Amino acid sequence: MIHAFVVIWSGLAYSAIALGQGTVEVGGETVYFARYLSTGW
């Protein structure tokens, strides 16, 4: 069951990036923080 959750969570994070969300400007650079939401498992 947890495996399905991980796949869904990652898919949502990458979908957010594709839709222009999950990013922040730091020092003139774009950081895609949504990409790192699944780290720490």
C-alpha positions in Angstrom: 0.0 0.0 0.0 2.8 2.4 0.8 4.3 1.8 -2.6 1.2 3.2 -4.3 1.2 6.3 -2.0 4.9 7.0 -3.0 4.1 6.8 -6.7 1.0 9.0 -6.4 2.8 11.6 -4.2 5.7 11.8 -6.7 3.3 12.1 -9.6 1.5 15.0 -7.9 4.8 16.7 -7.2 6.0 16.5 -10.8 2.5 17.5 -12.0 2.8 20.6 -9.9 6.1 21.4 -11.5 4.6 20.9 -14.9 1.8 23.3 -14.1 4.2 26.0 -12.9 3.9 25.4 -9.1 6.4 24.0 -6.7 9.2 26.5 -7.6 10.8 29.4 -5.9 13.3 32.0 -7.0 16.5 32.1 -5.0 19.3 34.5 -6.0 17.9 34.7 -9.6 17.8 30.9 -9.9 14.7 28.7 -10.1 14.6 26.0 -7.4 12.1 23.2 -8.0 11.4 22.4 -4.4 8.5 20.1 -5.2 11.0 17.7 -6.7 12.4 17.1 -3.2 9.2 16.5 -1.3 9.5 12.8 -1.4 13.1 12.8 0.0 13.4 11.8 3.6 11.5 8.6 3.3 
